[in-house]
């Protein structure tokens, strides 16, 4: 969904950030916090001088938190790989984690279901450090050994 559609579902707060940045940062409410109370998730950003840009970055962070937190039944994605900076990347991660959950965290079975090689899927997971760490933590907590790229 678009930023506007997601924003409509969120509680949005603007506030003054603290720290380095001078007058613009300390005297304007350019920092943004977005809360999706339905899932108990929130994200914030204050890296940019623009409130609009900070809102967009906070929403992107919220999308990634949703991808890691909410599991649904797996539905195939349009493509087996998605660039880390692509707008669809959070959805790609969510669908990949849905598939891995359904296959009991077995990347070989997951790769077979989405029509790619197991090494290709493992490379896809490992190119995102946060995703790779999350996947290995899931495996460890399930009593499975960690995987290595």
C-alpha positions as CSV (number, residue, x, y, z in Angstrom):
1,X,0.0,0.0,0.0
2,X,1.1,3.6,-0.5
3,X,2.5,5.8,2.2
4,X,-0.9,7.7,2.3
5,X,-2.9,4.5,2.8
6,X,-0.5,3.2,5.5
7,X,-0.5,6.6,7.2
8,X,-4.3,6.5,7.4
9,X,-4.0,3.4,9.5
10,X,-1.4,4.9,11.8
11,X,-1.2,7.3,14.6
12,X,1.4,9.9,13.5
13,X,3.3,12.2,15.9
14,X,5.7,15.0,15.1
15,X,8.2,16.2,17.6
16,X,11.4,18.1,18.0
17,X,14.5,15.9,17.7
18,X,17.4,16.4,20.0
19,X,21.1,16.2,19.2
20,X,23.3,17.7,16.5
21,X,21.8,19.6,13.7
22,X,21.5,23.2,14.9
23,X,18.4,25.4,14.8
24,X,16.5,23.5,12.2
25,X,16.6,20.3,14.2
26,X,16.1,21.8,17.7
27,X,13.4,24.3,16.8
28,X,11.2,22.5,14.3
29,X,9.1,19.4,14.7
30,X,10.6,17.5,11.9
31,X,11.0,14.2,13.7
32,X,8.2,11.7,13.0
33,X,6.9,8.6,14.9
34,X,4.3,6.3,13.3
35,X,2.4,3.8,15.4
36,X,0.3,1.0,14.0
37,X,-1.6,0.2,17.2
38,X,-3.4,-2.8,15.6
39,X,-0.1,-4.7,15.7
40,X,1.6,-2.8,18.5
41,X,4.4,-1.7,16.2
42,X,6.0,1.7,15.8
43,X,8.9,3.4,14.0
44,X,10.4,6.8,14.0
45,X,12.9,8.8,12.1
46,X,14.7,12.1,12.6
47,X,17.6,11.8,10.2
48,X,16.5,14.4,7.6
49,X,15.6,18.1,7.9
50,X,12.3,17.5,6.1
51,X,9.3,16.3,8.1
52,X,7.9,14.8,4.9
53,X,11.1,12.8,4.2
54,X,11.3,11.6,7.9
55,X,7.7,10.4,7.6
56,X,8.5,8.4,4.5
57,X,11.5,6.8,6.2
58,X,9.6,6.0,9.3
59,X,6.9,4.3,7.2
60,X,9.5,2.3,5.4
61,X,10.9,1.1,8.8
62,X,7.4,0.3,9.9
63,X,6.8,-1.8,6.8
64,X,10.0,-3.8,7.6
65,X,8.8,-4.3,11.2
66,X,5.5,-5.6,9.9
67,X,7.4,-8.0,7.5
68,X,9.3,-9.5,10.4
69,X,6.3,-9.6,12.8
70,X,3.2,-10.7,10.9
71,X,3.0,-14.2,9.4
72,X,0.3,-15.2,7.0
73,X,-0.3,-18.1,4.6
74,X,2.3,-18.1,1.9
75,X,1.2,-16.7,-1.5
76,X,3.8,-16.6,-4.3
77,X,5.5,-13.4,-5.1
78,X,5.9,-12.1,-8.7
79,X,9.7,-12.6,-8.8
80,X,12.2,-14.7,-6.8
81,X,14.5,-11.8,-6.1
82,X,13.9,-8.2,-5.1
83,X,16.4,-5.4,-4.6
84,X,17.0,-4.2,-1.1
85,X,16.1,-0.6,-1.9
86,X,13.0,-1.5,-4.0
87,X,9.6,-0.3,-2.6
88,X,8.3,-3.9,-2.6
89,X,11.2,-5.3,-0.5
90,X,9.3,-5.4,2.8
91,X,6.5,-7.4,1.1
92,X,9.1,-9.7,-0.5
93,X,10.6,-10.3,3.0
94,X,7.2,-11.0,4.5
95,X,6.3,-13.5,1.8
96,X,9.8,-15.1,2.1
97,X,9.4,-15.5,5.8
98,X,5.9,-16.8,5.4
99,X,7.3,-19.5,3.0
100,X,10.2,-20.3,5.3
101,X,7.8,-20.7,8.3
102,X,5.5,-23.0,6.3
103,X,8.5,-25.2,5.3
104,X,9.7,-25.4,9.0
105,X,12.6,-23.0,8.2
106,X,14.1,-25.4,5.6
107,X,15.5,-23.1,2.9
108,X,15.9,-26.1,0.5
109,X,12.2,-26.9,0.6
110,X,11.3,-23.2,0.3
111,X,13.6,-22.9,-2.7
112,X,11.9,-25.8,-4.4
113,X,8.5,-24.3,-3.8
114,X,9.4,-21.0,-5.4
115,X,11.4,-22.6,-8.3
116,X,14.9,-21.5,-7.5
117,X,18.0,-23.3,-6.4
118,X,18.7,-23.6,-2.7
119,X,22.0,-21.8,-3.0
120,X,20.2,-18.9,-4.8
121,X,17.6,-18.6,-2.0
122,X,20.3,-18.7,0.6
123,X,22.2,-15.9,-1.2
124,X,19.0,-13.9,-1.4
125,X,18.6,-14.3,2.4
126,X,22.2,-13.6,3.2
127,X,22.6,-10.4,1.2
128,X,20.4,-8.7,3.8
129,X,22.3,-8.9,7.1
130,X,19.3,-8.2,9.2
131,X,17.2,-10.9,7.4
132,X,20.0,-13.4,7.6
133,X,20.4,-12.8,11.3
134,X,16.7,-13.0,11.9
135,X,16.4,-16.3,9.9
136,X,19.3,-17.9,11.8
137,X,17.9,-16.8,15.1
138,X,14.6,-18.4,14.1
139,X,16.4,-21.6,13.2
140,X,18.3,-21.6,16.5
141,X,15.2,-21.1,18.6
142,X,13.6,-24.0,16.8
143,X,16.6,-26.3,17.6
144,X,18.0,-26.2,14.1
145,X,21.6,-25.3,13.3
146,X,22.4,-21.9,11.8
147,X,23.1,-21.8,8.1
148,X,26.1,-20.1,6.4
149,X,26.2,-18.4,3.1
